[in-house]
Amino acid sequence: MDTKSPVLFRFKQFHVEQTNATMKINTDGVLLGALADHPSPNRILDIGSGTGVIAMMMAQRFPHAIIDAVEKDELAAQLSDKNFKNSIFFNRIRAHCTLFQEFAPPALYDLIVSNPPFF
């Protein structure tokens, strides 16, 4: 195996690079992305976005939604931002590197998702 190749997790309409991710994609996150529901959200907030997988799953499921993804870890926020920019959803998802408590949302959200890490 070529160790220089990125570690990709592929979905229907996008892929997620997780080569240096502290928290890799897991079943819990994929289930949350598949099961979180709303009739027609205009704005979605992903708290603790990590690689950005849940935010992109929301973008795939809700093609008209604008998504803000908040991540406190700088490296994880950079990775999610990179994943967003490499996706077809790049114009609808924004990564915010900040503590959730310090995040000043531009508007109210119709749907809020979060997959906090567990140990």
N, C-alpha and C positions, 0 to 999 in steps of 0.2 A: 504494500500500500504506500502510495506517495504521501509523505507526511506534510507536504506543502499544500496539498489540496484542501480547500475549505470543507468543513463538515456541514453538509446541508441536510435539512429536513424538508421534504417536498410535500406540498399540498396541491389542491386542484388548480388554483390560479396563481400561486406564489411559492417561493421557497424561503427558508430562514437559515441564515448562516449562524452557526453556534460554536464555531471553532474554539474560541477562548471564553465562552460563556461560563460564568460561575454556576448558574442554574440552567441546566440543559432542559430542553422540551421534554415533558413527561405526560403520562396519561391524564393526570388531573387537569393540567392546563388545556389539553386538547378537548377533554370532556366539557370543561367550563365554556370554552369557545363554541362548542357545538350546542350546548344546552341553554346558555344565557339567552333570554328571549324578551322581545318587546314587539308590539304590533308594527311599529314604524318609527324607530328612533331617528331624530335629526342630529342629535349630539350624543356622543358616547365618551365616557372617561374610563381609561384603564389605569388603575393604581398599581404601581410596581411592575412596570411593563417588561422588565428583563430583556429577552431577545426580541420582543414585540409580537410574538406569535398570536396572542389573544387579540390584540388590536387589529392585526391583519385578518384574523378569522372574522372579526366583527365587520371589517370593511368588505370582506368577500360576501358575507351573509346579508349585509344591509348596504346596498350600493349607493344610497344617497346620503348616508350618515357621514358627519365630520367627526373625527376621533382625535382626542388628546390622550397622549400616553405619558404618564408621570413616572420617573425613575430616579431614585436618589443616588444610586451608584453611577459614577461618571463613565466607567468603562461599559457598563450595561446600557446606559443611555446612548452612548456612541454607537454601540452595536445595533440597538433597536433603530436608531436614526438611519444607519447604513442600510438595514433591512428594509425600512420604509422607502428610502430613496431608490432602492433596487426593485421595488414592486410596482405593479400597475396602479396601486392605490396612493402613490407618492403625493398626489395633490390633495388628499383628504385626511392624511394622518400626520400629526406633529408630535415629535418627542420633546419632552421638557425635563431637563436634568435639574431636579429640585426636590426638596422634601415635600411631601404631600401637605404638611401643615403650612408651608410657605407658598404653595401654589395658589395663584390668583386667577381663577378661571374667568374666561371672557364672557361666559354665559352659563345658564343652568343646563344640566344634563338630563336626558330622557332615560339613560341607562348607564349604570356604573358597574364595572366588573373589576375583580381583583383576585389574584391567585397568590396569596402570601406564601412564602417558603415555610417549610416545616422541617424539623430535624428529629 
